[in-house]
């Protein structure tokens, strides 16, 4: 049974019986993400309403439209468009007033993290307000962070071309992994999923350990100081983020096959945005290492 490394996808709201909360129960067979919905929207067709003589005909509520690939593309594009616009505004504001950069990085990053946690654990991934709010605050975060990575005042590498290179690299990896998934060059299997999830946990533990160590040792464990270990660590993070796309594509594909409700596409958009932001930050960080040499 396949799962996804992305917690946003993995915890899309389900109710007891296998269906998504508020969308009826289904039957198993499409994995942890894509529980089959059966004929949940046509239950009144399967069990016709028995109306008494002279009673008004029963008015059946319209069924929720099933999610399609067009819904995924549209909502993902909308989310990324809002994120990009917010990032451009953030970069412009921090460029005009450098003191705003730490505020946007810390504030935007924390609020974005809180929104993801709320969406994940409160099962609100299909809420467009939460998804687009995440895009706004995460845009503030990456816009200011991009400025800091390329600003001499913050010890950055200098040169805005780094940002363009990081953006092209991010979407290049995204497009490449989409081709890999569509062609079946790498199959998403339970073993593959366990490997990626294990790698994600390992990277998270190392990153937290480096953060804690930096409070007591200059440079921490050396994972973010621009040295050889930092370069290797960034390459590992980029690789894990890239392979995570395969799990995310597979999870979205299962939702479509399971005829999940149209609103579930917002959850797909949120999950993809989280992975894209992580990949962009790691690529930008790696490029800054080489340009600082």
Residue pairs with C-beta under 8 A, 6 or more apart in sequence:
1 31
1 32
1 190
2 31
2 32
2 33
2 188
2 189
2 190
2 193
2 247
2 250
2 251
2 254
3 10
3 31
3 32
3 33
3 190
3 193
3 197
3 247
3 251
4 10
4 32
4 33
4 193
4 247
4 248
4 250
4 251
4 271
5 193
5 196
5 197
5 200
5 244
5 247
5 248
6 244
6 247
6 248
6 251
6 271
6 274
6 275
7 120
8 116
8 119
8 120
8 125
8 267
8 270
8 271
8 274
9 33
9 247
9 248
9 251
9 252
9 267
9 268
9 271
10 32
10 33
10 251
11 120
11 121
11 123
11 125
12 20
12 33
12 123
12 125
12 126
12 255
12 264
12 267
13 20
13 21
13 22
13 123
13 124
13 125
13 126
14 20
14 21
14 35
15 21
15 22
15 25
16 25
17 25
17 26
18 25
18 26
18 27
18 28
18 35
18 36
19 25
19 26
19 35
19 37
19 40
20 35
20 37
20 260
20 261
20 264
21 123
23 37
23 40
23 64
23 260
23 261
24 37
24 38
24 40
24 41
24 43
25 38
25 40
26 35
26 36
26 37
26 38
26 40
26 258
27 35
27 36
27 38
28 35
28 36
29 35
29 36
30 36
30 254
30 257
30 258
31 251
31 254
33 251
33 254
33 255
34 251
34 253
34 254
34 255
34 257
34 258
34 260
35 258
36 258
37 258
37 259
37 260
39 45
39 46
41 63
41 64
41 66
42 63
44 58
44 60
49 58
49 60
51 57
51 58
64 261
64 262
64 263
65 261
65 262
66 256
66 259
66 260
66 261
66 262
67 255
67 256
67 259
67 260
67 261
67 262
67 263
67 264
67 265
68 256
68 262
69 256
71 262
71 265
72 252
72 256
72 265
72 268
72 269
74 265
75 128
75 131
75 265
75 266
75 268
75 269
76 265
76 268
76 269
76 272
76 273
78 132
78 269
79 131
79 132
79 135
79 266
79 269
79 270
79 272
79 273
80 135
80 269
80 273
80 276
82 132
82 135
82 136
82 139
83 135
83 136
83 138
83 139
83 142
83 273
83 277
84 139
85 139
86 135
86 136
86 137
86 138
86 139
86 140
86 143
87 139
87 140
87 142
87 143
87 146
88 139
88 143
89 139
89 140
89 143
90 104
90 108
90 139
90 140
90 141
90 142
90 143
90 144
90 147
91 143
91 144
91 146
91 147
91 163
93 100
93 104
94 100
94 101
94 104
94 143
94 144
94 147
94 148
95 147
98 151
98 153
98 154
100 144
101 144
101 147
101 148
101 151
101 154
102 144
103 144
104 140
104 141
104 143
104 144
105 141
105 144
105 145
105 148
107 137
107 140
108 137
108 138
108 139
108 140
108 141
108 144
109 138
109 141
109 145
111 137
112 134
112 137
112 138
112 141
115 130
115 133
115 134
115 137
116 134
116 270
116 274
118 124
118 130
119 125
119 127
119 130
119 131
119 134
119 267
119 270
124 130
125 131
125 264
125 266
125 267
125 270
125 271
126 261
126 263
126 264
126 265
126 266
126 267
127 266
128 263
128 266
130 270
131 266
131 267
131 269
131 270
131 273
134 270
134 273
135 273
138 273
138 277
141 277
142 277
142 280
142 281
145 281
145 284
146 163
146 166
146 284
147 154
147 156
148 154
148 156
149 156
149 157
149 162
149 163
149 284
149 285
149 288
150 156
150 157
150 158
150 159
150 160
150 162
150 163
150 288
151 158
152 158
156 288
157 287
157 288
157 291
157 292
158 291
159 291
162 284
162 287
162 288
162 291
163 284
165 283
165 287
166 280
166 283
166 284
166 287
167 280
169 283
169 287
170 276
170 279
170 280
170 283
173 238
173 241
173 242
173 245
173 279
173 283
174 245
174 276
174 279
176 242
177 242
177 243
177 245
177 246
177 249
178 245
178 249
180 186
180 246
181 188
181 245
181 246
181 249
181 250
186 192
186 243
186 246
188 246
188 247
188 250
192 246
192 247
193 247
196 240
196 243
196 244
196 247
199 236
199 240
200 240
200 244
203 236
203 237
203 240
206 221
206 223
206 233
207 223
209 220
209 221
210 220
210 221
210 222
210 223
210 224
211 220
212 220
213 220
213 221
214 220
214 224
219 225
221 229
222 229
222 230
223 229
223 230
223 233
224 230
224 233
224 285
226 288
226 289
226 292
230 289
231 286
231 289
234 282
234 285
234 286
234 289
235 286
237 278
237 282
238 279
238 282
238 283
238 286
241 275
241 278
241 279
241 282
242 279
244 275
245 272
245 275
248 268
248 271
248 272
248 275
251 268
251 271
252 268
252 271
252 272
255 264
255 268
